[in-house]
Amino acid sequence: MIRTLFAFSMALSLTACGMARDDSLSEEVGAEVMEAYQSGDFDTVISLTAEIPDDSSWVRVRAASLQRRGEDHFFHARIDESIADFDAFLAYIPDQDPHHWQRGLSYYYAEKYEEGKAQFERHQTVNTQDVENAVWHFLCAVRAPGGKVEAAQKELIPIERDSRIPMKEVHDLFAGRGSVEEVLSAAAPNTDNILSDEERNHLCYAHLYLGLYFEAIGEEEKMKEHIRLAAFEYPMEHYMGKTAKVHAKLRGVGPLKVE
């Protein structure tokens, strides 16, 4: 996925002067809002900006805080709350809807598969060469009413130019023409050696998508095996690394216990 949804920090810096001239918040409250935003206290920002008018310069700060809080809800497996905040963000910034793959992930875990499928179809219009988008669309298609693996494979979004490792092999696997071994070999071909940070990242992605693949085809134990590896053996702090941990929490997967 595209890791940054939008250049919101830039937008906030560009509107700072406008905020100073905006009387929808007092100077004192405005300073409190900016301090809270910069410290990551999004609850306070959202509370203090609850009564601002839609044409206020502070709307972008409020919207950005809703987005960031929605992400935090997702990372803590509070899925319904994440969707509520993403919806509120998009009510302020509707032109970001096709970019909003994060809400698509939340839809999947909320079991709102038709909404997720539609979200990833809209994302495809602005991000045409992303294997991850094709895979999440597939996952929602399989679990939507009447969905089947064979039908989802036939409708898998074609991707030709995602050069990230091991995305080509992941796409081939979901298309029914690849293998688990090919995904793992692409991710870390020299597993006898100490893994680099880059290889650990590749393995996090590989095992996350292998886990999701096995969930799609109904092999729960294999799903747990790969999600455990993605979330605990090769953990990463980016959005998809955290998604592996969310998946683990929601599916009751924990790290292997050391005797």
PyMOL commands that set and color helices and strands:
alter all, ss='L'
color gray80, all
select helices_A, chain A and resi 8-14+16-20+27-38+42-48+59-75+79-92+94-99+101-109+113-124+131-143+149-154+167-175+180-187+197-216+220-233+239-250
alter helices_A, ss='H'
color red, helices_A
deselect
rebuild
show_as cartoon
